Amino acid sequence: MKTYIHYTFMLVLAALFIQACSESKANSENSISKKAIPVRVMKLEKQNWNSEVKASGSITSDDETLLSFKTGGIISEILVSEGDYIRKGQLLARLDLTEINASVNQAKLAHAKALRDYERVQRLKLEDAATLEQEENTKTGLDLAVQQLQVAQFNLQHSEIRSAQNGYVLKKLANPGQISGPGTPVFQTISSNSSAWKLRVGVTDREWALIKEGDLAFIHSDLISDEKIQSKVIKKSRTADLRGGSFTVDLAIPSSLLKKAGLGMIASATITPSTKENCWMIPYEALLDSDKGNGYVFTLGKDQKVQKIKVKTGKLDHDKIQVLEGLENQTSIVVSGSAYLKDGSEVSIIQ
């Protein structure tokens, strides 16, 4: 009987031990499952992305001209105003010619005297009454008088300002009665040739590298047109602006808009680079703590644990964002469930 009781007791102990082990294993499995955070992941692959470049700038021109008098004097007349259309050769302003005419008359009198002296010496030479030195001196005097007369007449000719090209008066920098020095600007003009007008926009160095001359662009300004106007890239700067650090790109202004546009007018542009950029595109929701082109993402590492990595971001394209740097040597990224993660969190992947 004792043997039977002992045997029964041992069976009960074995059953209790097996049950305890099963419960311990179940609890351990439940603990693990509770510790792993369910997330969705995406395989990382670079792709060629044709991103649009959005920029703004002002209408400008390289064909601006500053017009001035060659000589100094008192301005007698200003014949045009700012904004006036001007034609090549048109008279724009003139100086008071009192002093200049006097200089011309003096030069004429000096030339006439030099000519008489030279002719007199020539007659005396025929009578052997003049020396070779006298002949040479009078010839030199006549030559000098001729040059001085030409200078005076040239100054008279340039005592007025005429337009160098068809265009517009941008600025009038002087008024009648004002004393103008030689070379002091009186007018700032611009050519009416549409090829001289352009929209100059600023872009980043990365955007500048993608853009090529001839790339398609669209210009928009509420002051010019309600619609976007097709254009193209006509020039790229080769150096950065020292003040802002950005590069500049020039876009053509169509001739149909020339009369509506004005220098300094602000407009925006959308440029479609012909060069595609090789980068990562990730869902925007996968990005954490985004600020000034930087952010963080979780990548899937070994042992189903995640790693928090800093990345450099680019442009936003609908629900995706461009990642420029930081994902090198990574294979997968967490695209949902990131809000519950921290660096080193254990995860379980869900489909």
Residue, then its C-alpha position, 0 to 999 in steps of 0.5 A: m500500500k505504501t508503495y502504491i501511495h509513493y508511486t501515485f505521489m511521484l506521478v502527481l509531482a511529475a504532472l505538476f512539473i510538466q504543467a509548470c514548464s509549459e506555463s513558463k514557456a507560454n509566458s516566455e513566448n507571450s513576453i517576447s511577442k509583447k516586446a516586439i513592436p509590429v511594423r511595416v518595412m520597405k526595401l530600399e532601392k535607388q531610383n532615377w527621379n526627374s524632379e521639378v525645380k521651383a524657383s523665383g527671381s526678377i526680370t533683368s537684361d544684360d543689354e543695359t546702356l548708360l549714356s553720357f556726354k563726352t564733354g562737361g557742361i550745362i545741360s540745355e535740354i532733356l527730350v525724353s522721360e523715363g519709360d519712353y520708347i526710343r529709336k536708334g539715333q534719336l536725340l535724347a539730350r544736349l548741352d548748352l553749346t555756348e562754350i563749346n561753339a566758342s572752342v570750335n570757333q577758336a580752333k577754326l581761327a587758329h587753323a586759318k592763321a596756321l594756314r596763312d603762315y604756312e602759305r606765306v612761307q611757301r611764297l617766300k621760299l620760292e623767292d629764297a627768302a625763307t629757310l627750311e626751318q621756317e617751312e617745317n615750323t609752319k607745316t607743324g603749326l598747321d598740322l597741330a591746328v588741323q588736329q585741334l579743330q578736329v577735336a573741337q568739332f568732335n566735342l561739339q558732335h558729342s555734346e548731345i546724346r543720341s540713342a545707341q539702339n531701339g529700346y526704352v529709357l529706364k532711368k533719367l539721371a539728370n535734369p536741364g540746367q544741371i552741370s554734367g561732367p564728362g562721362t557722367p551718366v544721364f540716361q540708363t536705357i535698355s534694348s527692345n530686343s526680346s533676346a536681351w530680356k530674361l528671368r533670372v532665378g536662384v537655385t541650389d548647387r544640387e539643382w544647378a548641377l541637374i539643369k542644362e541649357g535648353d531645358l523646358a521651363f514655365i514662367h508665371s507672374d500674375l502681373i504678366s499673365d494668368e497662365k503659365i508661359q512656356s520658356k526655356v533655360i538659356k544660360k547658367s551662371r558659372t559661379a555662385d552669388l557671393r551674397g546669397g551663395s546660390f547659383t543663377v539660371d536665366l530663362a527666356i522671356p517670350s517676345s509676346l510678353l515683352k510689352k507687359a514685362g518690366l525690369g525688376m518684376i518678380a516672377s516664379a518659374t518651374i524648370t524640368p531638368s533633363t538630367k534625372e537624379n539618382c536617389w531614394m524616395i521614401p514615404y513621408e510618414a517614415l520620416l521623423d523630426s524633419d527640420k531644415g533638410n534633415g530628419y531621422v528614419f528607422t532602418l531594419g538591422k540584425d536580430q529584428k532590431v531597428q536603428k535610428i539614422k539621420v538622413k538629409t532630405g530633398k524635395l517633397d513629391h506628393d506623399k513621398i520625400q527625396v532622401l539624398e544622404g544617410l541610407e548608404n549600406q541600408t537595405s530596408i526602412v520602417v514605413s509604419g509604426s515608427a512612432y512607437l520605436k526607439d533606437g534598438s527596439e525589437v520589431s515584428i514585420i507585418q505584411 
